[in-house]
Structure formats: C-alpha cells, structure tokens
C-alpha cells in the first residue's frame, strides 16, 4: 500500500462517498477515510476499491459439469 494517496485520486476523492454510510471520503496516509472511520486502502497501482460487504465466492463445477 502506498503511504501517499496519488494526486489523481486525491483530486476526485471529494466526489466519492463511503458505500457503507454515504459520507464523503478524504485522503489519509494511503487510504480514503470517511468521518465514521470506514477505511479503503489505495492499491500500489493507485486505485481504490469501494466494494461494501462480503461477496459470495463463485460456485464451482457441479457433478454434471465434471462428468461432461
């Protein structure tokens, strides 16, 4: 994780909102943070993922698929 939020991301951060509480996000030490404390880390490549909640893993092959 970078220690600084890239300038390109910092410039659009005021337009972004936390997907959990809908408060504005602000850059802070390599992350975007809302006033409620929800934190989204900036990847080394300079992007941030604002996915909320857990996603279910993709289902594997069922017996019919394996047999085919």
BELZI-V308804 format. One record per backbone hydrogen bond with DSSP energy under -0.5 kcal/mol. CO is the residue of the C=O (numbers start at 1). NH is the residue of the N-H. Records with the same first field share a line. If there is no record, write none. Layout:
CO: NH / NH
This chain:
6: 9 / 10
7: 11
8: 12
9: 12 / 13
10: 14
12: 15
13: 16 / 25
16: 25
18: 22
23: 18
26: 33
28: 31
30: 42
31: 28
32: 40
33: 26
34: 37
38: 34
40: 32
41: 49
42: 2
43: 46
47: 43
48: 50
62: 66
63: 67
64: 68
